[in-house]
Amino acid sequence: MIRSVVLGAGAALPARIMRNADFEGVVETSDEWIAQRTGIRERRIAGEGETTASLGEAAARAALANAGVDASSIDLIVLATSTPNNTFPATAVEIQQRLGISSGFAFDIQAVCTGFVYALTTADLYLRGGQAKRALVIGAETFSRILDWTDRTTCVLFGDGAGALVLEAQEGSERGVLSASLRSDGSHKHKLYVDGGPSTTGTVGMLRMEGREVFKHAVGMIADVVVDAFAKAGKTAADLDWFVPHQANKRIIDASAKKLEIDPAKIVVTVDHHGNTSAASVPLALAEAVADGRIKRGDLVMVEAMGGGFTWGAALLRW
């Protein structure tokens, strides 16, 4: 059996930190209001010269260094993003060029906040199918550039950043991606979307969200795919070492873990200092937990996310 084994993880964040108090002169809100409802204290905001491609490149380089492998060994790049540098070509191709790679193939995946889970699952299929040997799976976003900074219900939630994993196809390994479960339901589109695009308005548009509706569906949808991923791998929550959820809202994270009977001590939480970084959320949290020594080789790790569309998904890995 061929498995997609994680060799390394890396992250990149913009230089500028925007704290909750910084919003008090922008919209009607407060540090207390934001923190109580979301668990967010601060987030990073991309500045001049910081783009989805530059952040993705930096995260990829960090992951390659952590893996101890050279960029020239990568023959597949899958980038999850909803904020590409250009309508086309794929930002993954730009990252490929920035890394000095001129062989293999690279493409973007767009599944909003679930994008990294979709990208991880996609790369896993290519690796197990023999189409590639070593892959970079990246989640990178600059959501600050599609926010309505007069809408206090959305602008306080999101941040920018990037995270990446290096995966390698290995035969006979007990490590790697064990199972995955992906879902989508387009009937929920109007609850979380961007009100523009090349084919409709000819503009980028801005993010719009019905927060209560998203919250109402989130816990059940997350539990659905996590339970399915456990079942496919013959595992349960009791076997888990680390639960790495999408970092959208601390209340959603806590409610999901409670429903799934996951020990709070096993949850990786970064929403307080990253905010919601969409497709970058899960790999940023993974990279942080690897860097500080929490996630170690052999650990059983569950990742999950839910995003606009709706899309939602989960994947179980033996680190």
C-alpha positions as CSV (number, residue, x, y, z in Angstrom):
1,M,0.0,0.0,0.0
2,I,1.2,3.5,-0.9
3,R,0.6,6.2,1.6
4,S,1.1,10.0,1.4
5,V,3.5,10.7,4.3
6,V,4.0,14.1,5.9
7,L,7.7,15.0,5.7
8,G,7.5,18.6,7.0
9,A,5.3,21.6,7.8
10,G,5.8,25.3,7.5
11,A,4.0,28.7,7.9
12,A,4.3,32.3,6.9
13,L,2.5,35.3,8.4
14,P,2.4,39.0,7.3
15,A,4.4,41.4,9.4
16,R,1.5,43.6,10.5
17,I,-0.5,42.6,13.6
18,M,-4.0,44.0,14.0
19,R,-5.4,43.7,17.5
20,N,-9.1,43.9,18.4
21,A,-8.6,47.3,19.9
22,D,-7.4,48.6,16.5
23,F,-11.0,48.1,15.2
24,E,-12.5,50.5,17.7
25,G,-11.8,53.5,15.5
26,V,-12.9,51.7,12.3
27,V,-16.3,50.1,13.2
28,E,-18.6,50.0,16.2
29,T,-17.0,47.2,18.2
30,S,-14.7,46.5,21.1
31,D,-12.0,44.0,22.1
32,E,-14.4,42.4,24.7
33,W,-17.2,42.0,22.1
34,I,-15.0,40.3,19.5
35,A,-13.2,38.1,22.0
36,Q,-16.3,36.9,23.8
37,R,-18.1,36.0,20.5
38,T,-15.2,34.5,18.5
39,G,-12.2,33.9,20.7
40,I,-10.1,36.1,18.4
41,R,-7.6,38.6,20.0
42,E,-5.5,39.5,17.0
43,R,-4.8,38.6,13.3
44,R,-2.2,39.4,10.7
45,I,-3.0,41.7,7.8
46,A,-1.0,41.7,4.5
47,G,0.9,44.9,3.7
48,E,2.3,46.2,0.5
49,G,4.3,43.6,-1.3
50,E,2.7,40.7,0.7
51,T,0.5,38.6,-1.5
52,T,-1.0,35.1,-1.5
53,A,1.9,34.0,-3.7
54,S,4.6,35.5,-1.5
55,L,3.1,34.1,1.6
56,G,2.6,30.7,-0.1
57,E,6.2,30.7,-1.2
58,A,7.5,31.5,2.3
59,A,5.3,28.8,3.9
60,A,6.5,26.3,1.2
61,R,10.2,27.2,1.8
62,A,9.6,26.7,5.6
63,A,8.0,23.3,5.0
64,L,10.8,22.2,2.7
65,A,13.4,23.2,5.3
66,N,11.4,21.4,8.0
67,A,11.3,18.3,5.8
68,G,15.0,18.6,4.9
69,V,14.3,18.3,1.1
70,D,15.1,20.5,-1.9
71,A,12.4,22.3,-3.9
72,S,13.7,20.5,-7.0
73,S,12.4,17.2,-5.7
74,I,8.8,18.5,-5.7
75,D,6.7,17.3,-8.7
76,L,3.3,18.5,-7.6
77,I,2.0,21.7,-6.0
78,V,-1.6,22.0,-4.9
79,L,-2.6,25.4,-3.6
80,A,-5.8,26.0,-1.7
81,T,-6.9,29.7,-2.0
82,S,-9.9,31.9,-2.5
83,T,-7.7,35.0,-2.9
84,P,-5.4,34.3,-5.9
85,N,-2.9,36.8,-7.2
86,N,-4.6,36.8,-10.6
87,T,-7.8,35.4,-12.1
88,F,-5.3,33.3,-14.0
89,P,-2.9,31.7,-14.2
90,A,-3.1,29.6,-11.0
91,T,-1.2,31.1,-8.1
92,A,0.3,27.7,-7.6
93,V,2.2,28.1,-10.9
94,E,3.6,31.4,-9.6
95,I,4.7,29.8,-6.4
96,Q,6.3,27.0,-8.5
97,Q,8.2,29.6,-10.5
98,R,9.3,31.4,-7.3
99,L,10.7,28.1,-5.9
100,G,12.7,27.6,-9.1
101,I,10.7,24.5,-10.1
102,S,10.2,24.0,-13.8
103,S,9.0,20.3,-13.9
104,G,6.0,18.5,-12.6
105,F,2.6,20.3,-12.3
106,A,0.8,22.8,-10.1
107,F,-2.7,24.0,-9.8
108,D,-5.1,25.9,-7.4
109,I,-8.2,24.5,-5.6
110,Q,-11.0,26.7,-4.5
111,A,-13.2,25.4,-1.6
112,V,-12.9,28.4,0.6
113,C,-12.2,27.5,4.3
114,T,-12.3,23.8,3.5
115,G,-9.8,24.3,0.7
116,F,-6.8,22.8,2.5
117,V,-8.6,19.6,3.4
118,Y,-9.7,19.3,-0.3
119,A,-6.1,20.1,-1.4
120,L,-4.6,17.5,1.0
121,T,-7.1,14.9,-0.2
122,T,-6.4,15.7,-3.9
123,A,-2.6,15.5,-3.5
124,D,-3.1,12.2,-1.6
125,L,-4.9,10.7,-4.6
126,Y,-2.2,11.9,-7.1
127,L,0.5,10.5,-4.9
128,R,-1.2,7.1,-4.3
129,G,-2.1,6.9,-8.0
130,G,1.5,7.3,-9.0
131,Q,1.1,10.6,-10.8
132,A,3.7,12.3,-8.5
133,K,6.3,11.3,-5.9
134,R,6.6,14.4,-3.7
135,A,4.1,17.2,-3.2
136,L,3.7,20.6,-1.6
137,V,0.2,21.2,-0.3
138,I,-0.3,24.9,0.6
139,G,-3.1,27.0,2.0
140,A,-2.6,30.7,1.5
141,E,-4.9,33.6,1.8
142,T,-5.1,37.4,1.8
143,F,-8.7,37.7,2.9
144,S,-8.2,41.3,4.1
145,R,-8.4,42.3,0.5
146,I,-12.0,41.1,0.0
147,L,-13.4,42.4,3.3
148,D,-15.9,45.2,3.7
149,W,-14.2,47.3,6.4
150,T,-17.5,49.0,7.3
151,D,-19.2,45.6,8.2
152,R,-18.3,44.8,11.8
153,T,-19.9,41.4,11.5
154,T,-17.2,40.2,9.1
155,C,-14.1,42.5,9.0
156,V,-13.1,41.5,12.6
157,L,-13.1,37.8,11.9
158,F,-10.5,37.3,9.1
159,G,-6.8,37.4,8.8
160,D,-4.0,36.6,6.3
161,G,-1.3,34.0,6.2
162,A,-0.1,30.7,4.7
163,G,0.8,27.2,5.8
164,A,2.2,24.2,3.9
165,L,3.0,20.5,4.1
166,V,5.4,18.4,2.2
167,L,4.0,15.0,1.3
168,E,5.8,12.0,-0.1
169,A,4.5,8.7,-1.6
170,Q,5.9,5.9,0.5
171,E,5.2,2.2,0.1
172,G,4.4,0.1,3.2
173,S,4.4,3.0,5.6
174,E,1.9,3.0,8.5
175,R,2.2,6.8,8.5
176,G,0.4,9.3,6.2
177,V,-3.1,10.1,5.2
178,L,-5.3,7.3,6.5
179,S,-8.8,8.5,5.4
180,A,-10.8,11.5,4.3
181,S,-14.4,12.6,4.0
182,L,-15.5,15.6,1.8
183,R,-18.9,17.2,1.3
184,S,-20.6,20.2,-0.3
185,D,-24.1,21.6,-0.7
186,G,-24.6,24.6,-3.0
187,S,-28.0,25.4,-1.6
188,H,-26.2,27.2,1.2
189,K,-24.3,29.5,-1.1
190,H,-26.0,32.7,0.0
191,K,-25.0,32.2,3.6
192,L,-21.3,32.8,2.9
193,Y,-20.1,34.2,-0.4
194,V,-18.3,37.0,-2.2
195,D,-20.6,39.3,-4.1
196,G,-18.5,39.6,-7.3
197,G,-16.5,37.8,-9.9
198,P,-15.2,38.0,-13.5
199,S,-18.3,36.4,-15.0
200,T,-20.9,38.3,-13.1
201,T,-19.8,41.8,-11.9
202,G,-16.4,42.0,-13.5
203,T,-15.1,42.9,-10.0
204,V,-13.4,41.0,-7.1
205,G,-16.4,41.7,-4.8
206,M,-16.5,41.6,-1.0
207,L,-17.2,38.9,1.5
208,R,-20.8,38.5,2.8
209,M,-21.9,36.2,5.6
210,E,-25.0,35.3,7.5
211,G,-23.1,34.5,10.7
212,R,-25.9,32.9,12.7
213,E,-26.8,30.6,9.8
214,V,-23.2,29.5,9.4
215,F,-22.9,28.7,13.1
216,K,-26.2,26.8,13.1
217,H,-24.9,24.4,10.4
218,A,-21.3,24.2,11.4
219,V,-21.2,21.8,14.3
220,G,-23.4,19.1,12.7
221,M,-21.6,19.3,9.4
222,I,-18.1,19.0,11.0
223,A,-19.2,16.1,13.2
224,D,-20.6,14.3,10.1
225,V,-17.3,14.2,8.2
226,V,-15.1,13.6,11.3
227,V,-17.1,10.6,12.3
228,D,-17.0,9.3,8.7
229,A,-13.2,9.8,8.5
230,F,-12.8,7.9,11.8
231,A,-15.0,5.1,10.5
232,K,-13.1,4.7,7.3
233,A,-9.9,4.3,9.2
234,G,-11.3,2.1,11.9
235,K,-10.5,4.7,14.6
236,T,-12.4,6.6,17.2
237,A,-12.0,9.9,19.1
238,A,-10.3,7.9,21.9
239,D,-7.4,7.0,19.6
240,L,-6.8,10.6,18.6
241,D,-3.6,12.5,19.7
242,W,-4.5,15.9,18.2
243,F,-7.6,17.5,16.8
244,V,-6.7,20.4,14.4
245,P,-9.9,22.2,13.4
246,H,-10.5,25.1,11.1
247,Q,-9.9,28.2,13.1
248,A,-13.0,30.2,12.5
249,N,-14.6,30.7,15.9
250,K,-13.7,29.3,19.3
251,R,-17.3,28.6,20.1
252,I,-17.6,26.3,17.0
253,I,-14.4,24.6,17.9
254,D,-15.5,23.9,21.5
255,A,-19.0,22.8,20.5
256,S,-17.7,20.4,17.8
257,A,-15.1,18.8,20.1
258,K,-17.8,18.4,22.8
259,K,-20.2,16.7,20.3
260,L,-17.4,14.4,19.1
261,E,-16.2,13.7,22.7
262,I,-12.7,14.9,22.0
263,D,-10.6,15.9,25.1
264,P,-10.1,19.7,25.1
265,A,-6.4,19.1,25.9
266,K,-6.0,17.5,22.5
267,I,-7.3,20.5,20.5
268,V,-4.9,22.8,18.7
269,V,-6.2,26.4,18.9
270,T,-4.7,29.3,17.0
271,V,-7.8,31.4,16.3
272,D,-6.9,33.8,19.1
273,H,-3.8,35.1,17.3
274,H,-4.6,34.2,13.7
275,G,-8.3,34.9,13.3
276,N,-10.0,33.0,10.4
277,T,-7.4,32.6,7.7
278,S,-9.7,30.5,5.5
279,A,-7.7,27.8,3.6
280,A,-4.5,28.8,5.5
281,S,-6.1,28.1,8.8
282,V,-5.5,24.3,9.2
283,P,-1.9,24.3,7.9
284,L,-1.0,27.3,10.0
285,A,-2.2,25.4,13.1
286,L,-0.5,22.2,12.0
287,A,2.8,24.1,11.5
288,E,2.6,25.8,14.9
289,A,1.9,22.6,16.7
290,V,4.8,20.8,14.9
291,A,7.2,23.7,15.7
292,D,6.4,23.8,19.4
293,G,6.7,20.0,19.7
294,R,3.1,19.1,20.3
295,I,2.6,17.1,17.2
296,K,5.2,14.4,16.9
297,R,6.0,11.6,14.6
298,G,3.5,8.7,15.0
299,D,0.7,10.9,16.4
300,L,-2.8,10.4,15.1
301,V,-4.1,13.8,13.9
302,M,-7.6,14.8,12.7
303,V,-8.0,17.9,10.6
304,E,-11.4,19.4,9.6
305,A,-12.9,22.5,8.1
306,M,-16.1,24.1,6.8
307,G,-16.4,26.9,4.4
308,G,-18.6,28.9,1.9
309,G,-20.6,26.9,-0.5
310,F,-21.1,25.2,1.9
311,T,-18.1,22.9,1.7
312,W,-16.9,20.8,4.6
313,G,-14.4,17.9,5.1
314,A,-12.1,16.1,7.4
315,A,-8.9,14.0,7.0
316,L,-7.1,11.6,9.4
317,L,-3.3,11.4,9.4
318,R,-0.7,9.4,11.1
319,W,2.0,12.0,11.5
